[in-house]
Amino acid sequence: MSDVSIIYGSSTGNTEAAANQIARLLNGQTHNVADADANDFDAKLLILGTSTWGLGDLQDDWSVGISLLDRLDLNGQLVALFGFGDQSGFADSFVDGMGTLYAKAIERGAKVIGKTSAQGYGHSASTAEENGEFCGLALDNDNEPDKTDARIAAWVEQLKQESAS
Ligand SMILES: Cc1cc2nc3c(=O)[nH]c(=O)nc-3n(C[C@H](O)[C@H](O)[C@H](O)COP(=O)(O)O)c2cc1C
Protein backbone atom coordinates (compact mmCIF):
# COMPACT_ATOMS: atom_id res chain seq x y z
CA MET A 1 0.00 0.00 0.00
CA SER A 2 1.43 3.39 -0.90
CA ASP A 3 0.93 6.40 1.34
CA VAL A 4 -0.63 8.69 -1.24
CA SER A 5 -2.19 7.60 -4.51
CA ILE A 6 -3.53 10.18 -6.95
CA ILE A 7 -5.94 8.92 -9.59
CA TYR A 8 -6.90 11.42 -12.25
CA GLY A 9 -8.85 11.78 -15.47
CA SER A 10 -7.75 14.51 -17.85
CA SER A 11 -8.59 15.32 -21.48
CA THR A 12 -6.33 18.28 -22.24
CA GLY A 13 -3.69 17.93 -19.54
CA ASN A 14 -4.79 20.35 -16.80
CA THR A 15 -5.85 17.73 -14.26
CA GLU A 16 -2.85 15.60 -15.14
CA ALA A 17 -0.41 18.47 -14.51
CA ALA A 18 -2.05 19.22 -11.16
CA ALA A 19 -1.93 15.53 -10.21
CA ASN A 20 1.81 15.52 -10.89
CA GLN A 21 2.29 18.69 -8.87
CA ILE A 22 0.34 17.26 -5.91
CA ALA A 23 2.36 14.04 -6.17
CA ARG A 24 5.63 15.95 -6.00
CA LEU A 25 4.49 17.85 -2.90
CA LEU A 26 3.16 14.76 -1.11
CA ASN A 27 5.60 12.14 -2.40
CA GLY A 28 2.64 10.39 -3.97
CA GLN A 29 2.11 8.14 -6.97
CA THR A 30 -0.04 9.27 -9.89
CA HIS A 31 -2.23 6.98 -11.98
CA ASN A 32 -4.24 7.95 -15.02
CA VAL A 33 -7.69 6.50 -14.34
CA ALA A 34 -7.75 5.24 -17.94
CA ASP A 35 -5.05 2.69 -16.97
CA ALA A 36 -5.75 2.29 -13.23
CA ASP A 37 -6.57 -0.98 -11.51
CA ALA A 38 -7.97 -1.71 -8.07
CA ASN A 39 -4.48 -1.86 -6.48
CA ASP A 40 -3.88 1.76 -7.42
CA PHE A 41 -6.75 2.78 -5.12
CA ASP A 42 -5.06 1.11 -2.15
CA ALA A 43 -3.37 3.95 -0.21
CA LYS A 44 -3.50 5.68 3.15
CA LEU A 45 -4.70 8.81 1.39
CA LEU A 46 -6.51 8.41 -1.92
CA ILE A 47 -6.75 11.59 -4.00
CA LEU A 48 -9.18 11.62 -6.92
CA GLY A 49 -9.08 14.30 -9.61
CA THR A 50 -11.30 15.04 -12.58
CA SER A 51 -12.13 17.79 -14.98
CA THR A 52 -15.74 18.47 -15.99
CA TRP A 53 -16.96 18.07 -19.58
CA GLY A 54 -20.24 18.29 -21.47
CA LEU A 55 -22.57 20.06 -19.08
CA GLY A 56 -21.44 18.88 -15.67
CA ASP A 57 -20.10 15.47 -16.71
CA LEU A 58 -17.17 13.58 -15.30
CA GLN A 59 -14.12 13.43 -17.55
CA ASP A 60 -14.68 10.46 -19.89
CA ASP A 61 -12.03 8.09 -18.56
CA TRP A 62 -13.73 8.08 -15.16
CA SER A 63 -16.50 5.82 -16.48
CA VAL A 64 -14.20 2.85 -15.81
CA GLY A 65 -12.95 4.36 -12.55
CA ILE A 66 -16.49 4.70 -11.22
CA SER A 67 -17.07 0.97 -11.81
CA LEU A 68 -13.85 0.25 -9.91
CA LEU A 69 -15.00 2.46 -7.02
CA ASP A 70 -18.27 0.54 -7.00
CA ARG A 71 -16.39 -2.67 -6.28
CA LEU A 72 -14.02 -1.31 -3.61
CA ASP A 73 -14.62 -1.13 0.11
CA LEU A 74 -13.91 2.48 0.98
CA ASN A 75 -15.25 2.28 4.51
CA GLY A 76 -13.20 4.74 6.58
CA GLN A 77 -10.84 5.35 3.65
CA LEU A 78 -9.33 8.85 3.62
CA VAL A 79 -10.20 10.47 0.31
CA ALA A 80 -9.51 13.96 -1.03
CA LEU A 81 -10.85 15.42 -4.26
CA PHE A 82 -9.77 18.02 -6.77
CA GLY A 83 -11.40 19.18 -9.96
CA PHE A 84 -10.86 21.48 -12.91
CA GLY A 85 -13.59 23.53 -14.51
CA ASP A 86 -14.47 26.83 -16.12
CA GLN A 87 -16.37 29.09 -13.73
CA SER A 88 -17.13 31.65 -16.44
CA GLY A 89 -18.04 29.52 -19.49
CA PHE A 90 -19.83 26.87 -17.40
CA ALA A 91 -20.97 28.91 -14.42
CA ASP A 92 -23.94 26.63 -13.70
CA SER A 93 -22.00 23.37 -13.72
CA PHE A 94 -18.67 24.49 -12.34
CA VAL A 95 -16.53 21.46 -11.34
CA ASP A 96 -19.65 19.27 -11.18
CA GLY A 97 -17.46 16.26 -12.00
CA MET A 98 -15.81 16.66 -8.61
CA GLY A 99 -19.29 16.64 -7.09
CA THR A 100 -19.99 13.32 -8.79
CA LEU A 101 -16.79 11.81 -7.39
CA TYR A 102 -17.71 13.15 -3.96
CA ALA A 103 -21.14 11.54 -4.05
CA LYS A 104 -19.58 8.23 -5.05
CA ALA A 105 -16.87 8.42 -2.36
CA ILE A 106 -19.49 9.12 0.33
CA GLU A 107 -21.76 6.36 -0.99
CA ARG A 108 -18.83 3.94 -0.70
CA GLY A 109 -18.15 4.97 2.91
CA ALA A 110 -15.08 7.16 2.48
CA LYS A 111 -14.03 9.88 4.89
CA VAL A 112 -13.54 12.95 2.70
CA ILE A 113 -10.98 15.56 3.76
CA GLY A 114 -9.70 18.68 2.00
CA LYS A 115 -12.90 20.68 1.62
CA THR A 116 -12.35 24.32 0.71
CA SER A 117 -14.22 27.61 0.78
CA ALA A 118 -16.16 28.51 -2.37
CA GLN A 119 -15.65 32.20 -1.70
CA GLY A 120 -13.80 34.12 -4.37
CA TYR A 121 -15.01 32.04 -7.30
CA GLY A 122 -17.42 33.55 -9.86
CA HIS A 123 -19.65 30.57 -10.63
CA SER A 124 -23.38 30.48 -9.91
CA ALA A 125 -24.02 26.77 -9.26
CA SER A 126 -22.05 23.61 -8.64
CA THR A 127 -22.95 20.13 -7.45
CA ALA A 128 -19.52 20.15 -5.79
CA GLU A 129 -20.61 22.94 -3.45
CA GLU A 130 -22.65 22.78 -0.27
CA ASN A 131 -23.14 25.57 2.25
CA GLY A 132 -20.44 27.75 0.70
CA GLU A 133 -17.89 24.95 0.67
CA PHE A 134 -16.49 22.83 -2.16
CA CYS A 135 -16.12 19.12 -1.45
CA GLY A 136 -12.49 19.43 -2.55
CA LEU A 137 -10.13 21.77 -4.37
CA ALA A 138 -11.67 23.66 -7.32
CA LEU A 139 -9.18 24.75 -9.98
CA ASP A 140 -9.76 26.84 -13.08
CA ASN A 141 -6.99 27.19 -15.63
CA ASP A 142 -9.40 28.72 -18.15
CA ASN A 143 -9.91 31.88 -16.09
CA GLU A 144 -7.46 31.84 -13.18
CA PRO A 145 -4.34 29.93 -14.22
CA ASP A 146 -2.21 32.23 -12.09
CA LYS A 147 -3.99 31.00 -8.94
CA THR A 148 -3.54 27.27 -9.52
CA ASP A 149 -0.07 26.78 -8.01
CA ALA A 150 -0.89 28.66 -4.81
CA ARG A 151 -4.24 26.90 -4.46
CA ILE A 152 -2.55 23.52 -4.78
CA ALA A 153 0.21 24.42 -2.33
CA ALA A 154 -2.26 25.62 0.32
CA TRP A 155 -4.48 22.58 -0.18
CA VAL A 156 -1.58 20.16 0.18
CA GLU A 157 -0.71 21.78 3.53
CA GLN A 158 -4.36 21.40 4.55
CA LEU A 159 -4.30 17.73 3.58
CA LYS A 160 -1.13 17.13 5.63
CA GLN A 161 -2.84 18.55 8.70
CA GLU A 162 -6.21 16.88 8.21
CA SER A 163 -4.73 13.46 7.43
CA ALA A 164 -2.57 13.61 10.56
CA SER A 165 -5.45 14.38 12.91
C1 LIG B 1 -16.86 21.21 -24.40
C2 LIG B 1 -16.46 21.59 -23.00
C3 LIG B 1 -17.34 21.37 -21.96
C4 LIG B 1 -16.99 21.76 -20.64
N1 LIG B 1 -17.92 21.62 -19.62
C5 LIG B 1 -17.62 22.11 -18.41
C6 LIG B 1 -18.59 22.09 -17.37
O1 LIG B 1 -19.74 21.65 -17.53
N2 LIG B 1 -18.24 22.58 -16.15
C7 LIG B 1 -16.99 23.10 -15.91
O2 LIG B 1 -16.73 23.53 -14.79
N3 LIG B 1 -16.04 23.11 -16.89
C8 LIG B 1 -16.31 22.64 -18.11
N4 LIG B 1 -15.37 22.66 -19.10
C9 LIG B 1 -14.02 23.18 -18.79
C10 LIG B 1 -12.97 22.09 -18.54
O3 LIG B 1 -13.33 21.30 -17.41
C11 LIG B 1 -11.62 22.74 -18.27
O4 LIG B 1 -11.14 23.30 -19.47
C12 LIG B 1 -10.58 21.84 -17.67
O5 LIG B 1 -9.47 22.61 -17.27
C13 LIG B 1 -10.10 20.70 -18.56
O6 LIG B 1 -9.22 19.91 -17.80
P1 LIG B 1 -8.44 18.66 -18.42
O7 LIG B 1 -7.43 19.23 -19.40
O8 LIG B 1 -7.72 18.02 -17.28
O9 LIG B 1 -9.42 17.76 -19.04
C14 LIG B 1 -15.70 22.30 -20.40
C15 LIG B 1 -14.81 22.50 -21.46
C16 LIG B 1 -15.19 22.16 -22.75
C17 LIG B 1 -14.20 22.43 -23.87
PDBQT file of the ligand as one rigid body, heavy atoms in Angstrom, charges set to zero:
ROOT
HETATM    1  C1  LIG A 201     -16.863  21.212 -24.401  1.00  0.00    +0.000 C 
HETATM    2  C2  LIG A 201     -16.460  21.589 -23.005  1.00  0.00    +0.000 A 
HETATM    3  C3  LIG A 201     -17.335  21.372 -21.957  1.00  0.00    +0.000 A 
HETATM    4  C4  LIG A 201     -16.995  21.760 -20.640  1.00  0.00    +0.000 A 
HETATM    5  N1  LIG A 201     -17.919  21.622 -19.624  1.00  0.00    +0.000 NA
HETATM    6  C5  LIG A 201     -17.619  22.106 -18.409  1.00  0.00    +0.000 A 
HETATM    7  C6  LIG A 201     -18.592  22.088 -17.370  1.00  0.00    +0.000 A 
HETATM    8  O1  LIG A 201     -19.743  21.648 -17.531  1.00  0.00    +0.000 OA
HETATM    9  N2  LIG A 201     -18.235  22.576 -16.155  1.00  0.00    +0.000 N 
HETATM   10  C7  LIG A 201     -16.990  23.096 -15.905  1.00  0.00    +0.000 A 
HETATM   11  O2  LIG A 201     -16.725  23.534 -14.792  1.00  0.00    +0.000 OA
HETATM   12  N3  LIG A 201     -16.044  23.112 -16.888  1.00  0.00    +0.000 NA
HETATM   13  C8  LIG A 201     -16.315  22.638 -18.114  1.00  0.00    +0.000 A 
HETATM   14  N4  LIG A 201     -15.368  22.665 -19.098  1.00  0.00    +0.000 N 
HETATM   15  C9  LIG A 201     -14.019  23.183 -18.794  1.00  0.00    +0.000 C 
HETATM   16  C10 LIG A 201     -12.973  22.085 -18.540  1.00  0.00    +0.000 C 
HETATM   17  O3  LIG A 201     -13.326  21.297 -17.409  1.00  0.00    +0.000 OA
HETATM   18  C11 LIG A 201     -11.618  22.738 -18.269  1.00  0.00    +0.000 C 
HETATM   19  O4  LIG A 201     -11.144  23.304 -19.468  1.00  0.00    +0.000 OA
HETATM   20  C12 LIG A 201     -10.582  21.843 -17.667  1.00  0.00    +0.000 C 
HETATM   21  O5  LIG A 201      -9.469  22.608 -17.274  1.00  0.00    +0.000 OA
HETATM   22  C13 LIG A 201     -10.102  20.702 -18.562  1.00  0.00    +0.000 C 
HETATM   23  O6  LIG A 201      -9.220  19.912 -17.800  1.00  0.00    +0.000 OA
HETATM   24  P1  LIG A 201      -8.435  18.660 -18.424  1.00  0.00    +0.000 P 
HETATM   25  O7  LIG A 201      -7.434  19.234 -19.401  1.00  0.00    +0.000 OA
HETATM   26  O8  LIG A 201      -7.723  18.022 -17.283  1.00  0.00    +0.000 OA
HETATM   27  O9  LIG A 201      -9.422  17.758 -19.039  1.00  0.00    +0.000 OA
HETATM   28  C14 LIG A 201     -15.701  22.303 -20.396  1.00  0.00    +0.000 A 
HETATM   29  C15 LIG A 201     -14.810  22.495 -21.456  1.00  0.00    +0.000 A 
HETATM   30  C16 LIG A 201     -15.185  22.156 -22.750  1.00  0.00    +0.000 A 
HETATM   31  C17 LIG A 201     -14.203  22.426 -23.867  1.00  0.00    +0.000 C 
ENDROOT
TORSDOF 0
